[in-house]
């Protein structure tokens, strides 16, 4: 649910133009075709419910994924034999990826995430907007569950390990940074999603979350504290609860802000999480 980016088309074009090694138009078209293929393989791999999500009824008769221009702010739409994905979203993913392999993974994760919103009841963007007005935290919970579903599906195919997929998901959110039109509650939701995915990734990289585990949700805000919880396995489990310094709080709250150097911003976030999560300190 990454469609609340505040960039105008011109701002987005200028920002993309500053990125190195941008694919040419022909190369971009080839990359999007590769993304369609990989996303299609991921969608067609579904043979039943995953993490409680059953897309079978929605995908009946689907044979592939195709980029298209959609209306009503739709990001994904099932139309006959095709899962249609908004062309601009696919282009954005293609431009941001460093390789065809990364672009294929990111496209599969994105399409599966958006498809998970259908059985969640929030496939319609107008519904998302109403839900955000009621409770941004609830939107975050549904996004993290959809992220986990998407990562599990791709991991089950065997393309790569779950930790790397969580890393790709977190980095992919850099394509939708906080903008000047985001309200404080929306900025916090986006920051919590980035931090949650990053903590999930780090814990998995060090074998501190089992393959059958749930997903990580990080809570923080105006008060100087951080709580990290494992969710999605029945009863939620507290993994960490820590007090934040002003500097650490600023890093967490700015996790979804636009960064000139994404790698440096990720390294700063990692350093904070290593200090705050005792499991990571012990495993270091």
Secondary structure, 3 states (H helix, E strand, C coil): CCCCCCCCHHHHHHHHHCCCCCCCHHHHHHHHHHHHHHHHHHHHCCCCCECCECCCCCCCCCCEEEEECCCCCCCEEEECCEEEEEHHHHHHHHHHCCCHHHHHHHHHHHHHHHHHHHHHCCCCHHHHHHHHHHCHHHHHHHHHHHHHHHHHHHHHHCCCCHHHHHHHHHHHHHHHCECCCCCHHHHHHHHHHHHHHHHHHHHHHCCCCCCCCCEEEEECCCCCEEEEEEECCCCCEEEEEEECCHHHHHHHHCCCECCCCHHHHHHHHHHHHHHHCHHHHHHC
